Amino acid sequence: MKKTFRRRKSPEMVDLDITSLLDILVILLVFLLMNYNASDLKLDLVKNLEIADSESQRITHYAPVVQLNGQQIIFLDEKEIARLPAGESEALAQLEDALKKRHDALPEKEKKSDEGALINFVFDRETDYAHVDKIMSTSAKVGFTQFKFIVKGTH
Amino acid sequence: MRTRHEMKKPERINLIPIMDAVFIFIFFLLMSAQFVNVFELGSSVPMVREVREDKIDKDPLNLVIEIHAEEVIVKKGKDGTRVGAFRDEELEKMRTVLAGLKEKYPKEKVAQLRPQGKIPFHRLVKVIDHTKENPKTSTKLFEEIVFDGKGVI
């Protein structure tokens, strides 16, 4: 029997319609650009903390972050330091120690600045001013006198 | 002599490099995206500094804002003359009063805050917002917020 050889068809190039894909990409790009924040501070909020709303539009800056959540637990750069109501003076002493170590690690220029070093505070919106005042005083004692409250933009 | 014109096929644009760039850009934006819009509100502790006697203002504004449970009291001057008392829903009115004071004392930037110990933080932020600037007219009022060193009232 005579063998017949069929010539294989070369695979045709499939024409993909990428118009819809490009549409999605452009929408995603616009959305991400609208939400882009030029801040150098990477903020990870601790549990049970609701930030206060504000009209402020000032971009945050990198500095140590002290957080006080709704359960009155103090965190320094996301590390738990102490709990305020349990033993107030003891908790503040622990915070002072932690802040001192953080202040010692700052660059010389920042340490010797006339205005004092920068510190970011994230307080739960229901925190009493009495607690806010104690944490600010403790920070000021160590040398962090430029306070920046981290707030949620309303616009 | 008649020449034969050939129909040119429209050339297709090569989208691959553009899409590569867009993908890289999207990844960069996704990695740096922060979906909660956080901003900062600045303040500081009172600083002591020496001022030459001839440069001391005879009639300083000395703006003090006391935050009480029911109202916000604005005081001015060396003797703490009461300018007005405002409830929470009247904070816009307080802003207008502060704008008037700023017109009288354009060089003054400092407002001293004296909140009560039981004041929640979100109320404090609201008062600071109304003291610092007027976003509707984009005018700066008293930008330097200083907390009273005497602690809570």
HADDOCK unambig.tbl for C-alpha pairs under 7 A between the chains (distance, minus, plus):
assign (segid A and resid 29 and name CA) (segid B and resid 26 and name CA) 6.14 0.50 0.50
assign (segid A and resid 32 and name CA) (segid B and resid 29 and name CA) 6.06 0.50 0.50
assign (segid A and resid 32 and name CA) (segid B and resid 30 and name CA) 6.95 0.50 0.50
assign (segid A and resid 35 and name CA) (segid B and resid 33 and name CA) 6.67 0.50 0.50
assign (segid A and resid 35 and name CA) (segid B and resid 35 and name CA) 6.90 0.50 0.50
assign (segid A and resid 36 and name CA) (segid B and resid 29 and name CA) 7.00 0.50 0.50
assign (segid A and resid 36 and name CA) (segid B and resid 33 and name CA) 5.76 0.50 0.50
assign (segid A and resid 37 and name CA) (segid B and resid 33 and name CA) 6.86 0.50 0.50
assign (segid A and resid 37 and name CA) (segid B and resid 34 and name CA) 6.72 0.50 0.50
assign (segid A and resid 52 and name CA) (segid B and resid 122 and name CA) 5.11 0.50 0.50
assign (segid A and resid 54 and name CA) (segid B and resid 125 and name CA) 6.59 0.50 0.50
assign (segid A and resid 54 and name CA) (segid B and resid 126 and name CA) 6.70 0.50 0.50
assign (segid A and resid 54 and name CA) (segid B and resid 129 and name CA) 6.68 0.50 0.50
assign (segid A and resid 55 and name CA) (segid B and resid 129 and name CA) 6.20 0.50 0.50
assign (segid A and resid 56 and name CA) (segid B and resid 39 and name CA) 6.32 0.50 0.50
assign (segid A and resid 56 and name CA) (segid B and resid 40 and name CA) 6.75 0.50 0.50
assign (segid A and resid 56 and name CA) (segid B and resid 41 and name CA) 6.53 0.50 0.50
assign (segid A and resid 56 and name CA) (segid B and resid 129 and name CA) 6.98 0.50 0.50
assign (segid A and resid 57 and name CA) (segid B and resid 39 and name CA) 5.81 0.50 0.50
assign (segid A and resid 58 and name CA) (segid B and resid 39 and name CA) 5.31 0.50 0.50
assign (segid A and resid 58 and name CA) (segid B and resid 40 and name CA) 5.48 0.50 0.50
assign (segid A and resid 59 and name CA) (segid B and resid 39 and name CA) 5.23 0.50 0.50
assign (segid A and resid 59 and name CA) (segid B and resid 40 and name CA) 6.23 0.50 0.50
assign (segid A and resid 60 and name CA) (segid B and resid 39 and name CA) 5.41 0.50 0.50
assign (segid A and resid 60 and name CA) (segid B and resid 40 and name CA) 5.26 0.50 0.50
assign (segid A and resid 125 and name CA) (segid B and resid 120 and name CA) 6.68 0.50 0.50
assign (segid A and resid 125 and name CA) (segid B and resid 121 and name CA) 5.16 0.50 0.50
assign (segid A and resid 125 and name CA) (segid B and resid 122 and name CA) 4.84 0.50 0.50
assign (segid A and resid 126 and name CA) (segid B and resid 120 and name CA) 4.90 0.50 0.50
assign (segid A and resid 126 and name CA) (segid B and resid 121 and name CA) 5.72 0.50 0.50
assign (segid A and resid 126 and name CA) (segid B and resid 122 and name CA) 6.56 0.50 0.50
assign (segid A and resid 127 and name CA) (segid B and resid 120 and name CA) 5.28 0.50 0.50
assign (segid A and resid 127 and name CA) (segid B and resid 121 and name CA) 5.34 0.50 0.50
assign (segid A and resid 128 and name CA) (segid B and resid 117 and name CA) 6.28 0.50 0.50
assign (segid A and resid 128 and name CA) (segid B and resid 118 and name CA) 5.07 0.50 0.50
assign (segid A and resid 128 and name CA) (segid B and resid 119 and name CA) 5.41 0.50 0.50
assign (segid A and resid 128 and name CA) (segid B and resid 120 and name CA) 4.62 0.50 0.50
assign (segid A and resid 128 and name CA) (segid B and resid 121 and name CA) 6.07 0.50 0.50
assign (segid A and resid 129 and name CA) (segid B and resid 116 and name CA) 6.93 0.50 0.50
assign (segid A and resid 129 and name CA) (segid B and resid 117 and name CA) 4.98 0.50 0.50
assign (segid A and resid 129 and name CA) (segid B and resid 118 and name CA) 5.99 0.50 0.50
assign (segid A and resid 129 and name CA) (segid B and resid 119 and name CA) 5.39 0.50 0.50
assign (segid A and resid 129 and name CA) (segid B and resid 120 and name CA) 6.03 0.50 0.50
assign (segid A and resid 129 and name CA) (segid B and resid 121 and name CA) 6.06 0.50 0.50
assign (segid A and resid 130 and name CA) (segid B and resid 117 and name CA) 4.30 0.50 0.50
assign (segid A and resid 130 and name CA) (segid B and resid 118 and name CA) 6.55 0.50 0.50
assign (segid A and resid 130 and name CA) (segid B and resid 152 and name CA) 6.33 0.50 0.50
assign (segid A and resid 133 and name CA) (segid B and resid 151 and name CA) 6.66 0.50 0.50
assign (segid A and resid 145 and name CA) (segid B and resid 44 and name CA) 5.81 0.50 0.50
assign (segid A and resid 145 and name CA) (segid B and resid 45 and name CA) 6.11 0.50 0.50
assign (segid A and resid 146 and name CA) (segid B and resid 43 and name CA) 6.50 0.50 0.50
assign (segid A and resid 146 and name CA) (segid B and resid 44 and name CA) 5.06 0.50 0.50
assign (segid A and resid 147 and name CA) (segid B and resid 42 and name CA) 5.86 0.50 0.50
assign (segid A and resid 147 and name CA) (segid B and resid 43 and name CA) 5.22 0.50 0.50
assign (segid A and resid 147 and name CA) (segid B and resid 44 and name CA) 5.38 0.50 0.50
assign (segid A and resid 148 and name CA) (segid B and resid 40 and name CA) 5.72 0.50 0.50
assign (segid A and resid 148 and name CA) (segid B and resid 41 and name CA) 5.39 0.50 0.50
assign (segid A and resid 148 and name CA) (segid B and resid 42 and name CA) 4.52 0.50 0.50
assign (segid A and resid 148 and name CA) (segid B and resid 43 and name CA) 6.29 0.50 0.50
assign (segid A and resid 149 and name CA) (segid B and resid 40 and name CA) 5.39 0.50 0.50
assign (segid A and resid 149 and name CA) (segid B and resid 41 and name CA) 4.97 0.50 0.50
assign (segid A and resid 149 and name CA) (segid B and resid 42 and name CA) 6.36 0.50 0.50
assign (segid A and resid 150 and name CA) (segid B and resid 38 and name CA) 6.46 0.50 0.50
assign (segid A and resid 150 and name CA) (segid B and resid 39 and name CA) 5.75 0.50 0.50
assign (segid A and resid 150 and name CA) (segid B and resid 40 and name CA) 4.67 0.50 0.50
assign (segid A and resid 150 and name CA) (segid B and resid 41 and name CA) 6.51 0.50 0.50
assign (segid A and resid 151 and name CA) (segid B and resid 38 and name CA) 5.56 0.50 0.50
assign (segid A and resid 151 and name CA) (segid B and resid 39 and name CA) 5.38 0.50 0.50
assign (segid A and resid 151 and name CA) (segid B and resid 40 and name CA) 5.89 0.50 0.50
assign (segid A and resid 152 and name CA) (segid B and resid 37 and name CA) 5.79 0.50 0.50
assign (segid A and resid 152 and name CA) (segid B and resid 38 and name CA) 4.63 0.50 0.50
assign (segid A and resid 152 and name CA) (segid B and resid 39 and name CA) 6.14 0.50 0.50
assign (segid A and resid 153 and name CA) (segid B and resid 37 and name CA) 5.53 0.50 0.50
assign (segid A and resid 153 and name CA) (segid B and resid 38 and name CA) 5.79 0.50 0.50
assign (segid A and resid 153 and name CA) (segid B and resid 39 and name CA) 6.20 0.50 0.50
